[in-house]
């Protein structure tokens, strides 16, 4: 596990490689890591907590590799103004309030079908101007 606030406010961290054995990432683990650019969450990361990537202003992409993850937490990547790409898990059913507020997401890849996407609770997540690639 990566604990709560483990790398919070680490302004010099540009990239991270998360071990393939990590299963959980705590609250605010990468909170305000303003230089962080790209994140790949490996297949075993099935739990990510509140404000994990909050205000990572240079974050461009988040790839969530665990298709078992069902919940994207509240304010997950809130205020990540450079965020343009997200890969969402196949089994995600809830995208928490303000998970991607203040982001500029242009593309979402997912293995979901359009019908499955329609059933996801997307509280405050406006996808009107986002290209969603299904079955990716």
Legacy VTK file of the C-alpha trace (Angstrom):
# vtk DataFile Version 3.0
C-alpha trace
ASCII
DATASET POLYDATA
POINTS 136 float
0.000 0.000 0.000
0.969 3.607 -0.506
-0.100 5.385 2.660
-2.072 8.533 3.283
-0.237 11.697 2.134
2.864 9.589 1.322
4.076 11.943 -1.437
1.842 14.951 -0.743
3.291 18.294 -1.835
6.355 16.702 -3.507
6.740 19.409 -6.136
9.782 17.779 -7.805
8.211 14.386 -8.601
7.720 14.214 -12.406
6.928 10.537 -12.771
6.167 7.538 -10.626
6.471 3.829 -11.136
4.112 2.025 -8.817
5.138 -1.496 -7.911
3.029 -4.276 -9.411
2.436 -5.560 -5.863
0.656 -2.393 -4.623
-3.086 -2.899 -4.112
-4.167 0.259 -2.257
-3.349 3.963 -2.467
-4.348 6.128 0.494
-5.992 9.530 0.865
-4.042 12.392 -0.691
-1.104 10.093 -1.529
0.038 12.353 -4.404
-1.817 15.503 -3.325
-0.448 18.655 -4.984
2.484 16.935 -6.701
2.590 19.838 -9.133
5.280 18.399 -11.466
3.743 14.929 -11.820
2.935 14.320 -15.501
1.813 10.730 -16.092
0.466 7.973 -13.843
0.022 4.287 -14.511
-1.843 2.408 -11.802
-0.959 -1.284 -12.217
-3.463 -4.134 -12.439
-3.475 -4.934 -8.711
-4.365 -1.407 -7.544
-8.050 -1.952 -6.797
-8.557 0.763 -4.181
-7.663 4.441 -4.494
-8.781 6.932 -1.874
-10.041 10.526 -1.583
-8.060 13.327 -3.327
-5.307 10.939 -4.447
-4.141 13.226 -7.288
-5.795 16.479 -6.206
-4.202 19.598 -7.740
-1.498 17.770 -9.678
-1.584 20.668 -12.113
0.804 19.187 -14.728
-0.745 15.715 -14.743
-1.554 14.844 -18.370
-2.711 11.217 -18.161
-3.960 8.590 -15.725
-4.055 4.962 -16.804
-6.015 2.759 -14.392
-4.997 -0.798 -15.191
-7.148 -2.676 -12.662
-10.442 -3.638 -14.248
-11.678 -4.828 -10.818
-11.854 -1.239 -9.506
-15.504 -0.235 -9.123
-15.208 3.214 -7.525
-13.332 6.365 -8.519
-13.303 8.390 -5.276
-14.491 11.913 -4.517
-12.067 14.568 -5.807
-9.761 11.826 -7.182
-8.049 14.124 -9.716
-9.828 17.386 -8.939
-8.128 20.562 -10.242
-5.698 18.722 -12.512
-5.996 21.335 -15.240
-3.585 19.585 -17.654
-5.337 16.188 -17.424
-6.414 15.205 -20.946
-6.446 11.381 -20.935
-7.951 8.806 -18.582
-8.224 5.045 -18.958
-11.162 3.886 -16.831
-11.680 0.347 -15.525
-14.173 -2.046 -17.063
-16.062 -2.588 -13.808
-16.206 1.010 -12.545
-19.764 1.764 -11.425
-19.364 5.028 -9.517
-17.341 8.110 -10.376
-17.396 10.126 -7.172
-18.431 13.739 -6.828
-15.885 16.157 -8.320
-13.547 13.291 -9.259
-12.475 15.146 -12.411
-13.716 18.704 -11.782
-11.310 21.326 -13.127
-9.702 18.907 -15.592
-9.570 19.187 -19.387
-10.166 15.564 -20.291
-10.348 15.064 -24.028
-10.231 11.244 -24.275
-11.411 8.357 -22.112
-10.548 4.772 -23.018
-12.488 1.905 -21.447
-13.352 -1.725 -22.103
-16.985 -0.927 -21.234
-19.753 -0.932 -23.794
-21.851 2.198 -24.321
-24.736 0.495 -22.525
-22.536 -0.204 -19.486
-21.314 3.426 -19.494
-24.914 4.614 -19.293
-25.358 2.754 -15.976
-22.298 4.318 -14.288
-23.140 6.877 -11.600
-21.172 9.896 -12.863
-21.958 12.510 -10.197
-20.941 15.985 -11.460
-18.927 14.495 -14.347
-19.852 16.202 -17.593
-18.658 14.101 -20.515
-20.326 16.158 -23.264
-17.035 17.269 -24.871
-15.044 14.111 -24.168
-14.317 11.428 -26.777
-15.044 8.065 -25.187
-13.462 5.047 -26.832
-15.426 1.970 -25.791
-14.034 -1.572 -25.744
-10.401 -0.330 -25.602
LINES 1 137
136 0 1 2 3 4 5 6 7 8 9 10 11 12 13 14 15 16 17 18 19 20 21 22 23 24 25 26 27 28 29 30 31 32 33 34 35 36 37 38 39 40 41 42 43 44 45 46 47 48 49 50 51 52 53 54 55 56 57 58 59 60 61 62 63 64 65 66 67 68 69 70 71 72 73 74 75 76 77 78 79 80 81 82 83 84 85 86 87 88 89 90 91 92 93 94 95 96 97 98 99 100 101 102 103 104 105 106 107 108 109 110 111 112 113 114 115 116 117 118 119 120 121 122 123 124 125 126 127 128 129 130 131 132 133 134 135
